[in-house]
Amino acid sequence: MAERSFRAELVGSFSKGAEGNPTVAMIEAAFRHHGLNWRYINCEVEPDNLGDAVKGARAMGWRGFNCSIPHKVAVIPHLDGLGESAAIIGAVNCAVARDGKFIGENTDGKGFLTSLRAVTDPAGRSVVMFGAGGAARAIGVELALAGARSITVVNRSPERGAPLVDLLNGKTKAKAELVIWNGTYAIPSGTGIVVNATSIGLGNGHVPLDIDVASLRPGMVVCDVIVDPPDTRFLRDAKARGCTVVDGLGMLVNQGVIGLKYWTGLDVDPASMRQALVEIFGR
Ligand code: NDP
């Protein structure tokens, strides 16, 4: 009788307070779709235990793991190296076992870029990006590395806005400037791509961004990072103004696709993954 193997390959995530983590459903949908004997295990890890968690993943032969807030920066000293954009961003959301070493990558911005590239190439374009937190940092760096000509960071607080603009000007070829967002913002007419990378709209699809909606023009590509709900007021306004829109589900799905490529070496089909998210968040 042929020997049967019950050994599954393991990946997972280290998170905190991530009850019902939608990434589990999304990644496991890809495993099922492709008939892979892999498991994605979401572990709640207290910040003080993060180093032990990484050691545990190493000891158990995990092929990699995702990290979510508050572990994205704190995990770096526990890893063996960083990919290019993760090093510039200063945050890791995906670790990958390569030659026995855990290398930290940042797939948030890469996922956004894949989603954006389905409708336009950011090379040479002018970008307006609302927000300067973790998501904005990852997106801004990837847009700059992809050749965006200019990035206007529009953020409420200078404390987060200024370091991001300094980072983009210092470490990439894009020209970045900061606009403090303290009144209704009108998007300049030469703008090609507009991104909401704030948490405005999270949990409430009716909340507007404080912008002059009439400054959204046909031809602009308008993107949102929000997944819950994905059909945000910002995207509905942009669609009504004739803009091309890109929702946050695409970013989430594609960061998963990129992570799975790193871990398994396979190009997985994003459709089953998006469907798993639509079942959770609607669309
Ligand atoms: P952070 O807390 O790091 O940053 C939040 C940003 O939103 C800051 O720039 C903050 O401005 C701004 N902001 C929040 N509330 C307001 C407000 N009322 N008015 C103006 N600005 C505001 O969060 P993250 O960057 O980690 O996440 C942002 C969003 O991106 C979240 O909703 C998250 O779910 C989503 N996300 C989506 C992903 C995807 O795959 N689709 C992946 C990662 C994140 P200030 O600096 O002034 O406080």
Boltz pocket constraint, residues with backbone or C-beta under 6 A from the ligand:
constraints:
  - pocket:
      binder: B
      contacts: [[A, 108], [A, 111], [A, 130], [A, 131], [A, 132], [A, 133], [A, 134], [A, 135], [A, 136], [A, 155], [A, 156], [A, 157], [A, 160], [A, 161], [A, 181], [A, 197], [A, 198], [A, 199], [A, 200], [A, 202], [A, 224], [A, 225], [A, 226], [A, 227], [A, 248], [A, 249], [A, 251], [A, 252], [A, 253], [A, 255]]
      max_distance: 6.0
